[in-house]
Structures are given as structure tokens and as C-alpha cells.
Amino acid sequence: MEGKFDLSWKRSDVERKFGFKGKKYTGVDQFFSFLMAILMTLVFYACLYPFAYKKVQYVDMFFHGGEANRSVIPYFTMLLAFWCVAILILKYSKLGLQQRALSLAILPTDPKFELVPNTAEQILHEIGCKVEDPKQFMLLNRIIRCLSNLKNLGNIPDAAEGLVVQAENDENYLESTYTLVKGFIWAIPVLGFIGTVLGLSQAVGGFGKVVSQGAGIEQLKESLSGVTSGLAIAFETTLIALVAALVIQLMMTIIRKREEDFLDECSDYCHRNIISKLKVRG
């Protein structure tokens, strides 16, 4: 029990717990997720810092400067990556809260129970008694809309059609909550390529200066060796970006699959407990 309610969105939503205005369903507050991303980035670099500049390439490449004069691009790459991770973690938590509504018993267990305008009003009252802010739960919001139409209009086909329309609206809304993550998945590799281009221009530019000064064979060989090592360093930013984008894409795929399963469970719940009990009385 959460106070006098079996389920409370205000007390259980992760964003509300930290004093932020909770977004609808599994939507995420961008400012809260950005603060989480900053914190996660700081923790990540704090863990790596003791090993920085100790000739460990896969640690050094996350830091700027040093003997290789690396760019600051990895900092921005990791910030965007952790922003995506923060969004997906919050969505996962909010999805778990939404799934709790599936276990609520809001209809009588009597197999002879029928949903008609009079009984619809009783079910709406039952939902209000058991759940605080029921419209913040996707499943309950569908049911409330359907039963409200049935109570007010008494038209069963319209009530059933309303469930279908609301299911489509919910699916579109959940898809829109991934817009920012999809944009970052596109932007992160681009940042990596920018860092690589900066490294390439620096390496090739140094070699161009040696050639323009009419250097000898030995100097050219030494400069060319520096170019090849510079190329390896230049591609580090792309490596970081591609790995980060891959991890985020996999995380997003897993959570989207869970949301799709949840949508199916909501539709199945409505069919078993609402549509199958709608009866026309003469």
C-alpha cells in the first residue's frame, strides 16, 4: 500500500522523487536526464583519471592533450552517450511503474459481470479509490476513457473503438519519447568523425611543413612515421564514438522491445477485461 492507495504515481515516479515534474508515461524530463548525464560523465572520468597519461592507450584516448596532443572531442562524445544512457535508465524505471498497473484488480471476479453504463460508473469509482492519479498510467487511462464514454453515451461500439484509437495514440507517444536518443545516436558518430578529421589535418599539416622546407630523405622518413602514428591517434575519437553508439543502440533496442511487449499486454488486458464484458441491454 502506498498511503491509502494501492498505486500512486506521485510517490513512485522516479522524477517526482527527485523533485522534478514527471513526464507522462515513460517520457523523460530532459533537464533531469542531462543532470544525470553530467554526474555519470564526471564519475566515469574520475575513475579513469588515476590511469591517465600512463602509456595506456585505451585510457589516454579519453583525455585531451598529452604527448599526442589529443582533442577534447571525447569529452563531448561521452557526455552525449551518458545522456542517452540516463534517458534509457529513466525510461526503464518508469516502464516498471507502468507495468504495475497490470496487476491491479479493478473489475469484479464474477464471470457473469457485465459492463453497462451503471456498472461502468462503479468501476471508475473503484479505480479512483485504488489509484492516485490513474490517468498517469497508460493502461488505466485507456480504461477510464472507455468507461467514461460508456457511462456518458451508452454506446458500446464507440467505447470499444475508443480503446483502439487510444492504443494507437499511446504507441505514437512512446515512439516520440525516443526522438532525442535517436538524434544523439546520429550525432555521436559525427562527433567522432570530426575528431578524426582534426587529428588527420594536424598530422598531415606537420608533414606538409617538413616537405615544404625541402627536408632530406631521413627527415621525410621520420616525419612520415609521425604521420602514421598521428593517424592512429586520430581514429581513436571515431572508435570511442562508434562503440558508444553501438552500446546505446543495443540498450534502446532492448527497452523498446520491453515497451512494445507492454503495449501488447495492455491491449490484451483491455480485450480480456473490458471489451469481452461489454454487453448491450435492451
C-alpha positions in Angstrom: 0.0 0.0 0.0 1.2 3.5 -0.9 -0.6 5.6 1.7 -4.3 5.0 1.2 -3.8 3.9 -2.4 -2.6 0.6 -3.9 -0.7 2.5 -6.5 0.5 6.1 -6.6 2.2 7.8 -9.5 3.2 10.9 -7.4 5.1 8.7 -4.9 6.6 6.2 -7.2 7.7 8.1 -10.3 11.5 8.4 -10.3 11.4 12.0 -11.5 8.9 13.1 -8.9 11.0 11.5 -6.2 13.8 14.0 -7.0 11.6 17.0 -7.2 11.1 17.2 -10.9 7.9 17.4 -12.9 7.4 13.8 -14.0 6.7 13.3 -17.7 3.8 11.3 -19.0 4.0 7.5 -19.1 7.7 6.6 -20.0 8.6 10.1 -21.2 11.7 11.6 -19.6 12.4 15.1 -18.4 15.3 16.4 -20.5 16.8 18.6 -17.8 16.8 15.9 -15.2 18.4 13.4 -17.6 21.0 16.0 -18.5 22.0 16.4 -14.9 22.3 12.7 -14.6 24.5 12.6 -17.7 26.8 15.2 -16.2 27.1 13.3 -13.0 27.8 10.0 -14.8 30.4 11.6 -17.0 32.2 13.1 -14.0 32.2 9.7 -12.3 33.5 8.0 -15.4 36.4 10.4 -15.8 37.1 10.3 -12.1 37.5 6.5 -12.3 39.9 6.8 -15.4 41.9 9.8 -14.2 44.4 7.8 -12.0 45.4 5.8 -15.0 45.6 8.8 -17.4 48.9 9.5 -19.3 50.5 6.3 -18.2 51.0 5.0 -21.7 47.7 3.1 -21.6 46.3 3.9 -25.0 42.7 2.8 -24.3 42.7 5.1 -21.2 44.6 8.1 -22.6 42.4 8.4 -25.7 39.5 9.6 -23.5 41.6 12.7 -22.3 42.8 15.7 -24.3 46.4 17.0 -24.6 49.3 14.8 -23.6 52.2 13.9 -25.9 49.8 13.1 -28.7 48.0 16.5 -28.3 44.6 14.8 -28.4 41.4 16.8 -28.9 38.6 17.5 -26.5 36.0 15.7 -28.7 35.9 12.6 -26.5 34.5 14.7 -23.6 31.5 15.8 -25.6 31.1 12.3 -27.1 30.9 10.7 -23.6 28.5 13.4 -22.3 26.1 12.7 -25.2 26.5 9.0 -24.7 25.8 9.2 -20.9 22.8 11.5 -21.7 21.3 8.7 -23.8 22.1 6.2 -21.1 20.4 8.4 -18.5 17.3 8.7 -20.6 17.1 4.9 -21.2 17.6 4.2 -17.5 14.8 6.5 -16.5 12.6 5.1 -19.2 13.3 1.6 -17.8 12.3 2.7 -14.3 9.2 4.4 -15.5 8.2 1.4 -17.6 8.4 -0.8 -14.5 6.0 1.6 -12.7 3.6 1.5 -15.7 3.7 -2.4 -15.6 2.5 -2.4 -12.0 -1.0 -1.3 -13.2 -1.4 -4.6 -15.0 -1.6 -6.4 -11.6 -4.4 -4.3 -10.3 -7.8 -6.0 -9.7 -10.3 -3.3 -10.7 -13.1 -5.5 -12.1 -15.3 -8.0 -10.1 -14.2 -11.6 -10.5 -17.8 -12.7 -11.1 -17.8 -14.3 -14.6 -21.4 -13.1 -15.1 -20.3 -9.5 -14.6 -21.4 -7.2 -17.4 -20.1 -3.7 -18.3 -23.0 -1.4 -18.9 -23.3 2.4 -18.1 -24.3 1.8 -14.5 -21.5 -0.7 -13.7 -19.0 1.5 -15.6 -19.6 4.2 -13.1 -18.8 1.8 -10.3 -15.6 0.7 -11.9 -14.5 4.3 -12.4 -15.1 4.9 -8.7 -13.1 1.7 -7.8 -10.1 2.9 -9.9 -10.2 6.3 -8.2 -10.2 4.6 -4.8 -7.3 2.3 -5.5 -5.0 4.5 -7.7 -3.8 8.1 -7.2 -3.6 10.0 -10.5 -4.8 7.0 -12.5 -4.6 8.9 -15.8 -0.8 8.9 -15.4 -0.9 5.2 -16.1 -1.3 4.2 -19.7 -3.5 1.1 -19.1 -5.8 2.9 -16.6 -6.1 6.0 -18.8 -7.4 3.7 -21.6 -9.9 2.1 -19.4 -11.1 5.4 -17.9 -11.6 6.9 -21.3 -13.5 3.8 -22.5 -15.7 3.6 -19.4 -16.4 7.4 -19.4 -17.7 7.1 -23.0 -19.8 4.1 -22.0 -21.2 5.9 -18.9 -21.9 9.2 -20.7 -23.0 7.9 -24.1 -24.1 4.4 -23.5 -22.7 3.5 -27.0 -20.8 0.2 -26.8 -19.3 0.4 -30.4 -17.9 3.9 -29.7 -16.5 2.8 -26.4 -14.7 -0.2 -28.0 -13.5 2.0 -30.8 -12.1 4.5 -28.3 -9.8 1.8 -26.9 -8.4 1.1 -30.3 -7.8 4.8 -31.0 -6.2 5.4 -27.6 -3.9 2.4 -28.2 -2.6 4.0 -31.4 -2.1 7.3 -29.6 -0.1 5.6 -26.8 2.1 3.8 -29.4 2.8 7.1 -31.2 3.6 8.8 -27.9 6.0 6.1 -26.8 7.8 6.3 -30.2 8.2 10.1 -29.8 10.0 9.6 -26.5 13.0 8.2 -28.4 13.4 11.2 -30.6 16.3 12.7 -28.6 18.1 9.4 -28.2 17.8 8.7 -32.0 19.3 12.2 -32.6 22.2 11.5 -30.3 22.9 8.1 -31.9 23.3 10.0 -35.2 25.3 12.9 -33.6 27.8 10.8 -31.6 29.5 9.1 -34.7 29.6 12.5 -36.4 31.5 13.9 -33.4 33.9 11.0 -33.7 34.5 11.8 -37.4 35.1 15.4 -36.6 37.7 14.5 -34.1 39.3 12.2 -36.6 39.4 14.9 -39.2 41.0 17.3 -36.7 43.7 14.7 -36.0 44.3 14.0 -39.7 44.7 17.7 -40.5 47.1 18.1 -37.7 49.2 15.1 -38.7 49.2 15.8 -42.4 49.8 19.5 -41.8 53.0 18.7 -39.9 54.2 16.5 -42.7 53.4 19.3 -45.2 55.7 21.7 -43.4 58.6 19.3 -43.5 58.1 18.8 -47.2 57.9 22.5 -47.9 61.2 23.1 -46.2 63.0 20.7 -48.6 63.9 18.1 -46.0 66.1 15.2 -46.8 65.2 11.5 -47.0 65.9 10.8 -43.4 63.8 13.7 -42.2 61.0 12.7 -44.5 61.1 9.2 -43.1 60.9 10.5 -39.6 58.1 12.9 -40.4 56.2 10.2 -42.2 56.5 7.9 -39.2 55.0 10.7 -37.1 52.1 11.0 -39.6 51.3 7.3 -39.3 51.3 7.4 -35.5 49.2 10.6 -35.7 46.7 8.8 -37.9 46.3 6.0 -35.4 45.6 8.6 -32.7 43.2 10.5 -35.0 41.0 7.4 -35.4 40.6 7.0 -31.6 37.8 9.5 -31.5 35.9 7.6 -34.1 36.5 4.3 -32.2 35.1 5.8 -29.0 32.1 7.3 -30.8 31.2 4.1 -32.7 31.4 1.9 -29.6 29.3 4.3 -27.6 26.7 4.5 -30.4 26.6 0.7 -30.6 26.1 0.3 -26.9 23.3 2.9 -26.9 21.6 1.4 -29.9 21.6 -2.1 -28.2 20.2 -0.6 -25.0 17.5 1.3 -26.9 16.5 -1.8 -28.8 16.1 -3.8 -25.6 14.0 -1.2 -23.9 11.9 -0.5 -27.0 11.2 -4.3 -27.1 10.0 -4.2 -23.5 7.7 -1.2 -24.2 6.3 -3.0 -27.3 5.6 -6.0 -25.1 3.9 -3.7 -22.5 1.7 -2.2 -25.2 0.6 -5.7 -26.3 -0.1 -6.6 -22.6 -2.2 -3.5 -22.3 -4.2 -4.4 -25.4 -4.7 -7.9 -24.2 -5.8 -6.8 -20.8 -8.4 -4.4 -22.3 -9.7 -7.1 -24.5 -10.0 -9.7 -21.7 -11.4 -7.4 -19.0 -13.2 -4.6 -20.9 -14.3 -5.4 -24.4 -15.3 -9.0 -23.6 -17.6 -7.8 -20.8 -19.3 -5.0 -22.8 -22.9 -6.0 -23.1 -25.9 -4.4 -24.8 -29.1 -4.4 -22.8 -32.5 -3.9 -24.3 
